[in-house]
Amino acid sequence: MEQNELLLRTAFACMSCDGDIASEEVELIKRLDREKRLFGDVDIDKELDELVKEINLKGKGFLKQYLISLAEESLTEEQELQVADVAVQTIRIDNRIEYSEIKFFKVLRSNLKIVSDETLLDKIDGIDENYLAQDIQADYLQMYDDYFSTIELPKFEILKQDLKSVGS
């Protein structure tokens, strides 16, 4: 998977992992696309709509598939740092950090094989020890099963095209 697609799927997975897609999360993705071209040369509205359709079809399977894809990637330390940064930005943007989001991040983090916790704490704004607690690294499968046994995903509505972008 290309890095820009991985980053978009990371943002979307973190945006939907708590069962709610907040408008601030959508606006963040659009801003990252507009200002940094982080997701490549894509029609971001169309891509987001396709991801909503995919998660509605697959439910938790979408998030599981994302985590499996992430685990299979051979990323550099910089790429792993970028994945973690996009994840944390997305989780924090709505100023409501749910426990399910922290649990999901811990599972995501366990699939980043190179970057150290110290580097994450040093380089990513807003990340703290809560994101990196040892429970996930002690037993990945238990945390994975725990996250997916407790989260319920609704059917999401197609994202509104008329949302105002941040900074517009």
VOPAGU-2260 file (C-alpha; in pm, 1 decimal, decimal comma):
REM VOPAGU-2260
SITE   aa  ch    i         X         Y         Z
SITE  MET   A    0       0,0       0,0       0,0
SITE  GLU   A    1     130,4     345,9     -83,9
SITE  GLN   A    2     217,3     568,2     213,7
SITE  ASN   A    3     -44,5     831,3     122,5
SITE  GLU   A    4    -319,6     565,5     112,5
SITE  LEU   A    5    -196,2     420,3     442,0
SITE  LEU   A    6    -211,4     766,5     601,3
SITE  LEU   A    7    -566,5     827,2     476,3
SITE  ARG   A    8    -679,2     486,1     602,0
SITE  THR   A    9    -504,8     558,5     933,6
SITE  ALA   A   10    -688,7     888,1     973,0
SITE  PHE   A   11   -1020,4     729,8     875,9
SITE  ALA   A   12    -972,7     429,4    1106,0
SITE  CYS   A   13    -891,6     659,4    1399,2
SITE  MET   A   14   -1181,9     884,7    1305,7
SITE  SER   A   15   -1431,9     597,9    1310,0
SITE  CYS   A   16   -1287,9     367,9    1579,0
SITE  ASP   A   17   -1500,2     524,0    1855,6
SITE  GLY   A   18   -1823,7     477,3    1660,0
SITE  ASP   A   19   -1858,1     847,3    1577,9
SITE  ILE   A   20   -1725,7    1058,9    1293,3
SITE  ALA   A   21   -1692,4    1413,2    1424,2
SITE  SER   A   22   -1700,8    1709,0    1186,3
SITE  GLU   A   23   -1367,1    1826,2    1331,0
SITE  GLU   A   24   -1210,7    1497,4    1222,3
SITE  VAL   A   25   -1341,2    1536,5     867,8
SITE  GLU   A   26   -1217,0    1895,5     859,5
SITE  LEU   A   27    -871,0    1783,8     979,3
SITE  ILE   A   28    -843,8    1530,6     697,6
SITE  LYS   A   29    -948,3    1791,4     442,5
SITE  ARG   A   30    -698,0    2042,0     585,9
SITE  LEU   A   31    -413,6    1786,7     579,5
SITE  ASP   A   32    -504,1    1708,6     219,6
SITE  ARG   A   33    -528,7    2072,5     116,1
SITE  GLU   A   34    -225,3    2209,9     301,4
SITE  LYS   A   35      18,4    1918,0     296,2
SITE  ARG   A   36    -113,4    1695,6      15,1
SITE  LEU   A   37     -63,8    1419,7     270,9
SITE  PHE   A   38    -294,6    1175,8      94,8
SITE  GLY   A   39    -164,9    1221,0    -257,4
SITE  ASP   A   40    -349,4    1344,8    -562,3
SITE  VAL   A   41    -702,0    1228,4    -473,5
SITE  ASP   A   42   -1051,8    1370,8    -458,9
SITE  ILE   A   43   -1068,9    1367,2     -78,9
SITE  ASP   A   44   -1449,0    1393,2     -62,7
SITE  LYS   A   45   -1487,8    1095,3    -295,6
SITE  GLU   A   46   -1226,0     894,1    -105,0
SITE  LEU   A   47   -1394,8     964,0     229,2
SITE  ASP   A   48   -1732,9     861,5      88,6
SITE  GLU   A   49   -1581,1     536,0     -39,6
SITE  LEU   A   50   -1427,9     468,1     302,5
SITE  VAL   A   51   -1765,4     530,8     470,5
SITE  LYS   A   52   -1927,4     281,9     231,7
SITE  GLU   A   53   -1650,9      29,9     300,0
SITE  ILE   A   54   -1677,5      54,7     680,2
SITE  ASN   A   55   -2056,6      33,0     660,0
SITE  LEU   A   56   -2021,2    -286,5     457,9
SITE  LYS   A   57   -1745,0    -447,5     666,4
SITE  GLY   A   58   -1807,0    -298,1    1012,1
SITE  LYS   A   59   -1534,3    -398,9    1256,7
SITE  GLY   A   60   -1380,7    -600,2     974,7
SITE  PHE   A   61   -1272,3    -270,8     817,5
SITE  LEU   A   62   -1069,0    -180,2    1126,2
SITE  LYS   A   63    -928,3    -532,6    1154,6
SITE  GLN   A   64    -826,8    -526,1     788,8
SITE  TYR   A   65    -657,3    -188,6     839,7
SITE  LEU   A   66    -456,0    -321,5    1136,7
SITE  ILE   A   67    -354,9    -633,1     943,0
SITE  SER   A   68    -245,7    -417,7     647,5
SITE  LEU   A   69     -44,5    -193,9     879,7
SITE  ALA   A   70     125,9    -495,6    1038,7
SITE  GLU   A   71     224,3    -625,7     694,5
SITE  GLU   A   72     384,0    -298,2     583,3
SITE  SER   A   73     761,6    -253,9     588,9
SITE  LEU   A   74     788,6     107,6     694,4
SITE  THR   A   75    1082,5     329,0     775,3
SITE  GLU   A   76    1101,7     497,4    1114,0
SITE  GLU   A   77     992,9     825,4     952,8
SITE  GLN   A   78     690,7     658,3     790,6
SITE  GLU   A   79     592,4     495,6    1120,4
SITE  LEU   A   80     624,3     832,1    1292,4
SITE  GLN   A   81     398,9     985,9    1027,3
SITE  VAL   A   82     135,7     712,3    1079,1
SITE  ALA   A   83     140,4     766,8    1456,1
SITE  ASP   A   84     125,1    1145,4    1414,2
SITE  VAL   A   85    -178,9    1131,0    1184,0
SITE  ALA   A   86    -346,8     888,7    1425,5
SITE  VAL   A   87    -289,6    1111,2    1730,1
SITE  GLN   A   88    -394,5    1429,3    1546,3
SITE  THR   A   89    -717,1    1260,6    1437,5
SITE  ILE   A   90    -795,2    1124,1    1783,3
SITE  ARG   A   91    -729,6    1458,1    1956,1
SITE  ILE   A   92    -891,1    1701,1    1709,4
SITE  ASP   A   93   -1245,4    1683,7    1849,5
SITE  ASN   A   94   -1122,7    1746,8    2207,4
SITE  ARG   A   95   -1299,2    1427,4    2319,5
SITE  ILE   A   96   -1062,3    1138,0    2369,1
SITE  GLU   A   97   -1256,5     817,6    2424,6
SITE  TYR   A   98   -1105,6     513,9    2592,6
SITE  SER   A   99   -1186,7     313,0    2278,8
SITE  GLU   A  100    -964,3     550,5    2078,4
SITE  ILE   A  101    -673,4     500,6    2319,0
SITE  LYS   A  102    -719,5     122,3    2303,5
SITE  PHE   A  103    -729,2     135,4    1923,2
SITE  PHE   A  104    -414,2     349,1    1915,7
SITE  LYS   A  105    -235,7      98,7    2139,4
SITE  VAL   A  106    -319,0    -182,0    1897,9
SITE  LEU   A  107    -208,1      39,5    1606,5
SITE  ARG   A  108     111,5     132,1    1794,0
SITE  SER   A  109     200,8    -231,6    1850,3
SITE  ASN   A  110     216,9    -271,9    1470,5
SITE  LEU   A  111     482,0      -0,3    1439,5
SITE  LYS   A  112     798,2    -205,0    1463,7
SITE  ILE   A  113    1080,9      49,3    1445,8
SITE  VAL   A  114     989,7     380,5    1608,0
SITE  SER   A  115    1051,4     395,2    1983,6
SITE  ASP   A  116     813,9     524,0    2249,6
SITE  GLU   A  117    1070,9     790,9    2334,6
SITE  THR   A  118    1073,3     914,5    1974,5
SITE  LEU   A  119     693,4     922,3    1966,9
SITE  LEU   A  120     681,7    1123,5    2290,7
SITE  ASP   A  121     950,5    1359,9    2162,8
SITE  LYS   A  122     819,6    1417,2    1809,1
SITE  ILE   A  123     437,9    1403,8    1830,5
SITE  ASP   A  124     243,0    1690,6    1981,6
SITE  GLY   A  125     -29,8    1578,4    2217,7
SITE  ILE   A  126      84,7    1222,0    2273,6
SITE  ASP   A  127     143,7    1115,0    2631,9
SITE  GLU   A  128     202,3     802,7    2839,8
SITE  ASN   A  129    -168,1     708,4    2819,3
SITE  TYR   A  130    -118,6     626,5    2450,9
SITE  LEU   A  131     187,0     412,9    2520,5
SITE  ALA   A  132     106,9     223,6    2841,1
SITE  GLN   A  133     255,0    -124,3    2854,7
SITE  ASP   A  134     -68,6    -323,1    2851,1
SITE  ILE   A  135     -73,4    -355,9    2472,5
SITE  GLN   A  136     285,9    -462,3    2439,3
SITE  ALA   A  137     238,7    -726,4    2708,1
SITE  ASP   A  138     -38,2    -910,8    2523,8
SITE  TYR   A  139    -130,3    -784,4    2178,6
SITE  LEU   A  140    -390,6   -1053,2    2108,8
SITE  GLN   A  141    -574,0    -993,1    2434,9
SITE  MET   A  142    -591,5    -616,8    2371,4
SITE  TYR   A  143    -693,9    -674,2    2008,5
SITE  ASP   A  144    -975,4    -906,7    2115,7
SITE  ASP   A  145   -1076,3    -671,8    2397,9
SITE  TYR   A  146   -1102,6    -371,4    2165,8
SITE  PHE   A  147   -1310,0    -554,8    1905,0
SITE  SER   A  148   -1536,4    -721,5    2161,7
SITE  THR   A  149   -1632,7    -388,2    2320,8
SITE  ILE   A  150   -1670,3    -150,2    2025,4
SITE  GLU   A  151   -1993,4    -129,7    1829,4
SITE  LEU   A  152   -1988,3      57,2    1500,7
SITE  PRO   A  153   -2304,6     216,9    1366,3
SITE  LYS   A  154   -2385,6     264,6    1000,8
SITE  PHE   A  155   -2225,3     597,3     918,2
SITE  GLU   A  156   -2389,6     852,3     691,9
SITE  ILE   A  157   -2210,1     964,5     379,9
SITE  LEU   A  158   -2012,5    1272,6     477,5
SITE  LYS   A  159   -2168,4    1603,3     384,9
SITE  GLN   A  160   -1988,6    1777,2     101,2
SITE  ASP   A  161   -2082,6    2120,7     234,3
SITE  LEU   A  162   -1876,9    2104,1     555,0
SITE  LYS   A  163   -1661,6    2411,8     583,3
SITE  SER   A  164   -1293,9    2327,6     578,6
SITE  VAL   A  165   -1070,5    2452,3     856,0
SITE  GLY   A  166    -896,9    2770,1     748,2
SITE  SER   A  167   -1137,1    2851,0     465,2
